[in-house]
Amino acid sequence: MKASVVEGYPKGNKMKILIEDVDASQVNALRRAIMSDVPKMAIEKVMFTLGVNQDNNRGEIFESVNALPDEVIAHRLAMIPIPTCPDNSIVSPFECMNCKDMAEEDRGCPMCQVLYTLNVQGPSADSDEPFHVVRAGDLTNVSDPTFDISEEMKSIPITYLAQGQFLEFIAFATLGRGRDHAKWSAASAVTFQPRHEAELKKPKKASILFDLDLKTSDGRPIDAKLFSNKKCSDVSTVLDLEKAMHQVGHGTGRDGDFDDAIVFNKIDGSFVFSYETDGSLAPEAVFNSAIEELKTRFSDLGEDLGRAFA
């Protein structure tokens, strides 16, 4: 198996990787590993403060109610991307030496959980603002600064607070895997497709597509200059051409005149692998972690078989 990052990637949290010398079953195993087996952090438990608070500075009374039920807020918190470093010392509560033998509700220590707090009040009685938006940036990390909410995620809304309302809680983030809950899934839109080479068979008829003034993802015109000796094998360019074919395919009224002027030939054993992370892990870290998970799984299987046949 050979893997290389497609030119121009990663783009933010998006990644495309060219995987060669494999079959579809191996690539699909990698796809499932990325969705289900890559460990990442997510908020697992939330303890809300209920009742009435008094602001000592203003003398106002605030009640622990807001626009959303507590369980909905807990769900929204669970989907906030928590920074995850593959090399940090956080382990799963089920693997933690201090907690693994405890009852599930009693598990939790600095080795296997990260604590966040939040205490936000709605607008004061004399404010012109009808409500205040509580966002992910209002979460305060009281553990390792490594787990501070990233700047790009701080704007994620959690709920609204009107005048006389407050929200206070302690949230506990733990390490988990997507196979247990979607909140621990490090990536989405994990797909793969066979790699193709584009061939310009009928240049004159291909002008029907070229005259549409379409552009590639990097801004180049889609025209005959994309081809060398009537062939184009660049991964990103071929993907752009495949997308452009929707403009001359069945149902467009142009397919008859276009007459398969450009065809796509499959390259055996070669696939374009795509996914997008939620921002908790870098795209390359997700791929490497999935590979390590697969290596560990098959290594353990080999050891088990070795003992069975000993």
HUQUIZI-V997370 format. One record per residue. N is the residue number from 1. RES is the residue in three letters. SS is DSSP state (2 for helix, 1 for strand, 0 for the rest). PSI is psi as a letter, one per 40 degrees, with the letter a starting at -180 (none if undefined). NEAR is the number of other ideal C-beta (glycine too) atoms within 12 Angstrom. Layout:
n=N res=RES ss=SS psi=PSI near=NEAR
n=N res=RES ss=SS psi=PSI near=NEAR
This chain:
n=1 res=MET ss=0 psi=h near=21
n=2 res=LYS ss=1 psi=h near=14
n=3 res=ALA ss=1 psi=h near=26
n=4 res=SER ss=1 psi=i near=22
n=5 res=VAL ss=1 psi=h near=24
n=6 res=VAL ss=0 psi=h near=30
n=7 res=GLU ss=0 psi=h near=18
n=8 res=GLY ss=0 psi=e near=20
n=9 res=TYR ss=0 psi=i near=27
n=10 res=PRO ss=0 psi=i near=25
n=11 res=LYS ss=1 psi=g near=19
n=12 res=GLY ss=0 psi=b near=14
n=13 res=ASN ss=0 psi=e near=27
n=14 res=LYS ss=1 psi=i near=28
n=15 res=MET ss=1 psi=i near=38
n=16 res=LYS ss=1 psi=h near=34
n=17 res=ILE ss=1 psi=h near=38
n=18 res=LEU ss=1 psi=h near=34
n=19 res=ILE ss=1 psi=h near=36
n=20 res=GLU ss=1 psi=i near=22
n=21 res=ASP ss=0 psi=f near=17
n=22 res=VAL ss=0 psi=i near=27
n=23 res=ASP ss=0 psi=i near=18
n=24 res=ALA ss=2 psi=d near=20
n=25 res=SER ss=2 psi=d near=13
n=26 res=GLN ss=2 psi=d near=24
n=27 res=VAL ss=2 psi=d near=34
n=28 res=ASN ss=2 psi=d near=21
n=29 res=ALA ss=2 psi=d near=27
n=30 res=LEU ss=2 psi=d near=39
n=31 res=ARG ss=2 psi=d near=33
n=32 res=ARG ss=2 psi=d near=25
n=33 res=ALA ss=2 psi=d near=35
n=34 res=ILE ss=2 psi=d near=45
n=35 res=MET ss=2 psi=d near=30
n=36 res=SER ss=2 psi=d near=28
n=37 res=ASP ss=0 psi=e near=31
n=38 res=VAL ss=0 psi=h near=40
n=39 res=PRO ss=0 psi=h near=39
n=40 res=LYS ss=1 psi=i near=47
n=41 res=MET ss=1 psi=i near=43
n=42 res=ALA ss=1 psi=i near=42
n=43 res=ILE ss=1 psi=h near=40
n=44 res=GLU ss=1 psi=d near=34
n=45 res=LYS ss=1 psi=i near=27
n=46 res=VAL ss=1 psi=h near=30
n=47 res=MET ss=1 psi=h near=22
n=48 res=PHE ss=1 psi=i near=27
n=49 res=THR ss=0 psi=h near=22
n=50 res=LEU ss=0 psi=i near=15
n=51 res=GLY ss=0 psi=a near=13
n=52 res=VAL ss=1 psi=h near=16
n=53 res=ASN ss=1 psi=i near=24
n=54 res=GLN ss=1 psi=h near=15
n=55 res=ASP ss=0 psi=h near=20
n=56 res=ASN ss=0 psi=d near=9
n=57 res=ASN ss=0 psi=d near=8
n=58 res=ARG ss=0 psi=e near=17
n=59 res=GLY ss=0 psi=e near=12
n=60 res=GLU ss=0 psi=i near=22
n=61 res=ILE ss=1 psi=h near=20
n=62 res=PHE ss=1 psi=h near=31
n=63 res=GLU ss=1 psi=i near=23
n=64 res=SER ss=0 psi=g near=26
n=65 res=VAL ss=0 psi=i near=26
n=66 res=ASN ss=0 psi=a near=33
n=67 res=ALA ss=0 psi=d near=22
n=68 res=LEU ss=0 psi=i near=21
n=69 res=PRO ss=0 psi=i near=14
n=70 res=ASP ss=2 psi=d near=24
n=71 res=GLU ss=2 psi=d near=12
n=72 res=VAL ss=2 psi=d near=17
n=73 res=ILE ss=2 psi=d near=34
n=74 res=ALA ss=2 psi=d near=28
n=75 res=HIS ss=2 psi=d near=21
n=76 res=ARG ss=2 psi=d near=30
n=77 res=LEU ss=2 psi=d near=41
n=78 res=ALA ss=2 psi=d near=33
n=79 res=MET ss=0 psi=e near=27
n=80 res=ILE ss=0 psi=h near=40
n=81 res=PRO ss=0 psi=h near=36
n=82 res=ILE ss=0 psi=h near=45
n=83 res=PRO ss=0 psi=h near=37
n=84 res=THR ss=0 psi=h near=36
n=85 res=CYS ss=0 psi=h near=23
n=86 res=PRO ss=0 psi=d near=27
n=87 res=ASP ss=0 psi=e near=14
n=88 res=ASN ss=0 psi=i near=24
n=89 res=SER ss=0 psi=e near=19
n=90 res=ILE ss=0 psi=h near=33
n=91 res=VAL ss=0 psi=i near=24
n=92 res=SER ss=0 psi=i near=26
n=93 res=PRO ss=0 psi=d near=33
n=94 res=PHE ss=0 psi=e near=22
n=95 res=GLU ss=0 psi=e near=20
n=96 res=CYS ss=0 psi=h near=23
n=97 res=MET ss=0 psi=d near=16
n=98 res=ASN ss=0 psi=d near=18
n=99 res=CYS ss=0 psi=e near=25
n=100 res=LYS ss=0 psi=d near=19
n=101 res=ASP ss=0 psi=e near=13
n=102 res=MET ss=0 psi=i near=16
n=103 res=ALA ss=0 psi=i near=10
n=104 res=GLU ss=2 psi=d near=14
n=105 res=GLU ss=2 psi=e near=12
n=106 res=ASP ss=2 psi=e near=15
n=107 res=ARG ss=0 psi=i near=26
n=108 res=GLY ss=0 psi=h near=31
n=109 res=CYS ss=0 psi=i near=22
n=110 res=PRO ss=0 psi=e near=21
n=111 res=MET ss=0 psi=e near=23
n=112 res=CYS ss=0 psi=e near=31
n=113 res=GLN ss=0 psi=i near=35
n=114 res=VAL ss=1 psi=h near=40
n=115 res=LEU ss=1 psi=h near=28
n=116 res=TYR ss=1 psi=i near=38
n=117 res=THR ss=1 psi=i near=23
n=118 res=LEU ss=1 psi=h near=35
n=119 res=ASN ss=1 psi=h near=22
n=120 res=VAL ss=1 psi=h near=31
n=121 res=GLN ss=1 psi=i near=32
n=122 res=GLY ss=0 psi=i near=31
n=123 res=PRO ss=0 psi=i near=24
n=124 res=SER ss=0 psi=i near=22
n=125 res=ALA ss=0 psi=d near=18
n=126 res=ASP ss=0 psi=e near=10
n=127 res=SER ss=0 psi=i near=17
n=128 res=ASP ss=0 psi=e near=9
n=129 res=GLU ss=0 psi=h near=16
n=130 res=PRO ss=0 psi=d near=15
n=131 res=PHE ss=1 psi=i near=21
n=132 res=HIS ss=1 psi=h near=27
n=133 res=VAL ss=1 psi=h near=24
n=134 res=VAL ss=1 psi=h near=34
n=135 res=ARG ss=1 psi=i near=24
n=136 res=ALA ss=2 psi=d near=35
n=137 res=GLY ss=2 psi=e near=23
n=138 res=ASP ss=2 psi=e near=31
n=139 res=LEU ss=0 psi=h near=39
n=140 res=THR ss=1 psi=h near=23
n=141 res=ASN ss=1 psi=h near=30
n=142 res=VAL ss=0 psi=e near=19
n=143 res=SER ss=0 psi=a near=30
n=144 res=ASP ss=0 psi=h near=22
n=145 res=PRO ss=2 psi=e near=14
n=146 res=THR ss=2 psi=d near=21
n=147 res=PHE ss=2 psi=e near=36
n=148 res=ASP ss=0 psi=h near=22
n=149 res=ILE ss=0 psi=h near=33
n=150 res=SER ss=0 psi=i near=26
n=151 res=GLU ss=2 psi=d near=14
n=152 res=GLU ss=2 psi=e near=17
n=153 res=MET ss=2 psi=e near=26
n=154 res=LYS ss=0 psi=d near=23
n=155 res=SER ss=0 psi=e near=16
n=156 res=ILE ss=0 psi=h near=25
n=157 res=PRO ss=1 psi=i near=23
n=158 res=ILE ss=1 psi=d near=38
n=159 res=THR ss=1 psi=i near=34
n=160 res=TYR ss=1 psi=i near=24
n=161 res=LEU ss=1 psi=h near=35
n=162 res=ALA ss=1 psi=i near=25
n=163 res=GLN ss=0 psi=h near=26
n=164 res=GLY ss=0 psi=e near=26
n=165 res=GLN ss=1 psi=i near=30
n=166 res=PHE ss=1 psi=i near=34
n=167 res=LEU ss=1 psi=h near=40
n=168 res=GLU ss=1 psi=h near=32
n=169 res=PHE ss=1 psi=i near=32
n=170 res=ILE ss=1 psi=h near=27
n=171 res=ALA ss=1 psi=i near=42
n=172 res=PHE ss=1 psi=h near=36
n=173 res=ALA ss=1 psi=h near=41
n=174 res=THR ss=1 psi=i near=41
n=175 res=LEU ss=1 psi=h near=41
n=176 res=GLY ss=1 psi=a near=36
n=177 res=ARG ss=0 psi=i near=30
n=178 res=GLY ss=0 psi=d near=33
n=179 res=ARG ss=0 psi=e near=19
n=180 res=ASP ss=0 psi=d near=21
n=181 res=HIS ss=0 psi=i near=18
n=182 res=ALA ss=2 psi=d near=20
n=183 res=LYS ss=2 psi=d near=31
n=184 res=TRP ss=2 psi=e near=33
n=185 res=SER ss=0 psi=h near=36
n=186 res=ALA ss=0 psi=e near=46
n=187 res=ALA ss=1 psi=i near=42
n=188 res=SER ss=1 psi=i near=26
n=189 res=ALA ss=1 psi=f near=20
n=190 res=VAL ss=1 psi=h near=35
n=191 res=THR ss=1 psi=i near=24
n=192 res=PHE ss=1 psi=i near=30
n=193 res=GLN ss=1 psi=i near=26
n=194 res=PRO ss=1 psi=i near=27
n=195 res=ARG ss=1 psi=i near=35
n=196 res=HIS ss=1 psi=i near=29
n=197 res=GLU ss=1 psi=h near=28
n=198 res=ALA ss=1 psi=h near=39
n=199 res=GLU ss=1 psi=h near=26
n=200 res=LEU ss=1 psi=g near=31
n=201 res=LYS ss=0 psi=d near=19
n=202 res=LYS ss=0 psi=g near=21
n=203 res=PRO ss=2 psi=d near=19
n=204 res=LYS ss=2 psi=d near=16
n=205 res=LYS ss=2 psi=d near=23
n=206 res=ALA ss=2 psi=e near=34
n=207 res=SER ss=2 psi=d near=22
n=208 res=ILE ss=2 psi=d near=29
n=209 res=LEU ss=2 psi=d near=38
n=210 res=PHE ss=2 psi=d near=28
n=211 res=ASP ss=0 psi=e near=20
n=212 res=LEU ss=0 psi=e near=20
n=213 res=ASP ss=0 psi=f near=13
n=214 res=LEU ss=0 psi=i near=23
n=215 res=LYS ss=1 psi=i near=18
n=216 res=THR ss=0 psi=i near=26
n=217 res=SER ss=0 psi=d near=25
n=218 res=ASP ss=0 psi=e near=18
n=219 res=GLY ss=0 psi=e near=12
n=220 res=ARG ss=0 psi=i near=20
n=221 res=PRO ss=1 psi=i near=19
n=222 res=ILE ss=0 psi=h near=36
n=223 res=ASP ss=0 psi=a near=26
n=224 res=ALA ss=2 psi=e near=26
n=225 res=LYS ss=2 psi=e near=16
n=226 res=LEU ss=2 psi=e near=32
n=227 res=PHE ss=0 psi=i near=26
n=228 res=SER ss=1 psi=h near=15
n=229 res=ASN ss=0 psi=f near=11
n=230 res=LYS ss=0 psi=e near=21
n=231 res=LYS ss=1 psi=i near=23
n=232 res=CYS ss=1 psi=h near=33
n=233 res=SER ss=0 psi=e near=24
n=234 res=ASP ss=0 psi=h near=26
n=235 res=VAL ss=2 psi=d near=35
n=236 res=SER ss=2 psi=d near=29
n=237 res=THR ss=2 psi=d near=34
n=238 res=VAL ss=2 psi=d near=38
n=239 res=LEU ss=2 psi=d near=34
n=240 res=ASP ss=2 psi=d near=31
n=241 res=LEU ss=2 psi=d near=39
n=242 res=GLU ss=2 psi=d near=30
n=243 res=LYS ss=2 psi=d near=22
n=244 res=ALA ss=2 psi=d near=36
n=245 res=MET ss=2 psi=e near=29
n=246 res=HIS ss=2 psi=e near=18
n=247 res=GLN ss=2 psi=e near=25
n=248 res=VAL ss=0 psi=e near=32
n=249 res=GLY ss=0 psi=a near=21
n=250 res=HIS ss=0 psi=h near=13
n=251 res=GLY ss=0 psi=e near=10
n=252 res=THR ss=0 psi=e near=17
n=253 res=GLY ss=0 psi=e near=12
n=254 res=ARG ss=0 psi=e near=24
n=255 res=ASP ss=2 psi=d near=19
n=256 res=GLY ss=2 psi=d near=15
n=257 res=ASP ss=2 psi=d near=18
n=258 res=PHE ss=2 psi=d near=29
n=259 res=ASP ss=0 psi=f near=19
n=260 res=ASP ss=0 psi=f near=23
n=261 res=ALA ss=0 psi=d near=31
n=262 res=ILE ss=1 psi=h near=39
n=263 res=VAL ss=1 psi=i near=25
n=264 res=PHE ss=1 psi=h near=27
n=265 res=ASN ss=1 psi=h near=20
n=266 res=LYS ss=1 psi=h near=19
n=267 res=ILE ss=1 psi=h near=24
n=268 res=ASP ss=1 psi=h near=15
n=269 res=GLY ss=1 psi=e near=19
n=270 res=SER ss=1 psi=h near=31
n=271 res=PHE ss=1 psi=i near=35
n=272 res=VAL ss=1 psi=h near=32
n=273 res=PHE ss=1 psi=h near=43
n=274 res=SER ss=1 psi=i near=35
n=275 res=TYR ss=1 psi=i near=36
n=276 res=GLU ss=1 psi=h near=27
n=277 res=THR ss=1 psi=i near=35
n=278 res=ASP ss=0 psi=e near=39
n=279 res=GLY ss=0 psi=e near=32
n=280 res=SER ss=0 psi=d near=40
n=281 res=LEU ss=0 psi=i near=39
n=282 res=ALA ss=0 psi=i near=28
n=283 res=PRO ss=2 psi=d near=35
n=284 res=GLU ss=2 psi=d near=26
n=285 res=ALA ss=2 psi=d near=29
n=286 res=VAL ss=2 psi=d near=41
n=287 res=PHE ss=2 psi=d near=35
n=288 res=ASN ss=2 psi=d near=25
n=289 res=SER ss=2 psi=d near=34
n=290 res=ALA ss=2 psi=d near=42
n=291 res=ILE ss=2 psi=d near=27
n=292 res=GLU ss=2 psi=d near=22
n=293 res=GLU ss=2 psi=d near=29
n=294 res=LEU ss=2 psi=d near=27
n=295 res=LYS ss=2 psi=d near=19
n=296 res=THR ss=2 psi=d near=17
n=297 res=ARG ss=2 psi=d near=20
n=298 res=PHE ss=2 psi=d near=17
n=299 res=SER ss=2 psi=d near=14
n=300 res=ASP ss=2 psi=d near=14
n=301 res=LEU ss=2 psi=d near=14
n=302 res=GLY ss=2 psi=d near=14
n=303 res=GLU ss=2 psi=d near=14
n=304 res=ASP ss=2 psi=d near=13
n=305 res=LEU ss=2 psi=d near=12
n=306 res=GLY ss=2 psi=d near=11
n=307 res=ARG ss=2 psi=d near=10
n=308 res=ALA ss=2 psi=d near=9
n=309 res=PHE ss=0 psi=e near=8
n=310 res=ALA ss=0 psi=none near=7
